[in-house]
Amino acid sequence: MSTLLNLPREILLWIYRSLNNIPDALHLAQSCKLLSCIFDRPQNRLQIFLSIIDNMPRPPSSDKVWLEDRFGAGSLWQPEESGIPSALTDSGTRTFLTTVGFPAVKLQCAGFDSTHLTKDAGSLEPYDADELYGERYPDDDSPPTNLCFHFGSVRDDRRFPEELCSAVGDAGRGCGEAGYGDR
């Protein structure tokens, strides 16, 4: 008779990715050494958490009450209009940030940190998205035409996965699809 632990690791990862909440993933990881090893690989853990986030039921649009219910009261960074860089031109994103806000939290289990938003007047740092994605040479001195903004860090290093980066322009990397970026 075959057991769960006899399944290939790819199937076990798929099981993790089909879960609906993080506590279930943590409990599954604590159930045995094999499942813990799968969960503990950083690339697997990021995939698992992003899949769980994708699987979560969401309201038609995130509002302040919904976000604070998930991240805690007072956890949202809500800048004044003057605190948003002029280079972030999408009116929907600007309205979302000033009326709803973005979670300024540190999630230990996911290795995500956006608490820099509440420090030093909570400024968004613009970056050249084309340079980050290898579509422009770092020594190109022309002004960037495709910007992204640093909303959060994963594992204390500044990575720019599509889910955390707000891209500007027609790059179509999926960044703007979450409602935080210019298109």
Secondary structure in CASP SS format (residue, H / E / C, confidence):
PFRMAT SS
TARGET T0000
AUTHOR 0000-0000-0000
METHOD secondary structure of the structure
MODEL  1
M C 1.00
S C 1.00
T C 1.00
L H 1.00
L H 1.00
N H 1.00
L C 1.00
P C 1.00
R H 1.00
E H 1.00
I H 1.00
L H 1.00
L H 1.00
W H 1.00
I H 1.00
Y H 1.00
R H 1.00
S C 1.00
L C 1.00
N C 1.00
N C 1.00
I H 1.00
P H 1.00
D H 1.00
A H 1.00
L H 1.00
H H 1.00
L H 1.00
A H 1.00
Q C 1.00
S C 1.00
C C 1.00
K H 1.00
L H 1.00
L H 1.00
S H 1.00
C H 1.00
I H 1.00
F H 1.00
D H 1.00
R C 1.00
P H 1.00
Q H 1.00
N H 1.00
R H 1.00
L H 1.00
Q H 1.00
I H 1.00
F H 1.00
L H 1.00
S H 1.00
I H 1.00
I H 1.00
D H 1.00
N H 1.00
M C 1.00
P C 1.00
R C 1.00
P C 1.00
P C 1.00
S C 1.00
S C 1.00
D C 1.00
K H 1.00
V H 1.00
W H 1.00
L H 1.00
E H 1.00
D H 1.00
R H 1.00
F H 1.00
G C 1.00
A C 1.00
G C 1.00
S C 1.00
L E 1.00
W E 1.00
Q C 1.00
P C 1.00
E C 1.00
E H 1.00
S H 1.00
G H 1.00
I C 1.00
P C 1.00
S C 1.00
A C 1.00
L C 1.00
T C 1.00
D C 1.00
S H 1.00
G H 1.00
T H 1.00
R H 1.00
T H 1.00
F H 1.00
L H 1.00
T H 1.00
T H 1.00
V C 1.00
G C 1.00
F E 1.00
P E 1.00
A C 1.00
V C 1.00
K E 1.00
L E 1.00
Q C 1.00
C C 1.00
A C 1.00
G C 1.00
F E 1.00
D E 1.00
S C 1.00
T H 1.00
H H 1.00
L H 1.00
T H 1.00
K C 1.00
D H 1.00
A H 1.00
G H 1.00
S C 1.00
L C 1.00
E E 1.00
P E 1.00
Y E 1.00
D E 1.00
A H 1.00
D H 1.00
E H 1.00
L H 1.00
Y C 1.00
G C 1.00
E C 1.00
R C 1.00
Y C 1.00
P C 1.00
D C 1.00
D C 1.00
D C 1.00
S C 1.00
P C 1.00
P C 1.00
T C 1.00
N C 1.00
L E 1.00
C E 1.00
F E 1.00
H E 1.00
F C 1.00
G C 1.00
S E 1.00
V E 1.00
R C 1.00
D C 1.00
D E 1.00
R C 1.00
R C 1.00
F C 1.00
P C 1.00
E C 1.00
E C 1.00
L C 1.00
C E 1.00
S E 1.00
A E 1.00
V C 1.00
G C 1.00
D C 1.00
A C 1.00
G C 1.00
R C 1.00
G C 1.00
C H 1.00
G H 1.00
E H 1.00
A H 1.00
G C 1.00
Y C 1.00
G C 1.00
D C 1.00
R C 1.00
END
